[in-house]
Amino acid sequence: MELKYTYQQEGKFFIGRLVDHPEFPTEATSISQLEEYLLDIYQMIQNGELESETSKHGVLEVTA
């Protein structure tokens, strides 16, 4: 199983979100620490400790 996430660096911090659960951002000082935190968030969602809204995705058609 894969958990996809996005992140950006702001100063010395990495701020990340699970793609399917962007409502729970987290921050860390390294990518490996960020991945640990994101895994913790996922496990908390699975255990019912965090209530997650299921993200919905749409598609925009762009015309030139």
Steps between C-alpha positions, in 0.01 A plus 500: 500500500618849420407824672551799275583833655593850397742729677674831477792648685454822692822609660634207699163322512337253264121529494315199365154356446370162398348536152179326606479686833629856446300627798777376733821691423811433703851640512843363574867591472587212263329295231540179699340661805220638281433152362480362856248768596292440187494127574386578855219715361394221265496248784296737718245534219482123459455452877221758513701742713471767231186555300582548138298655226547298186657727246329531169682571179381670188636568156517840335509522124721784382456633151754719329 
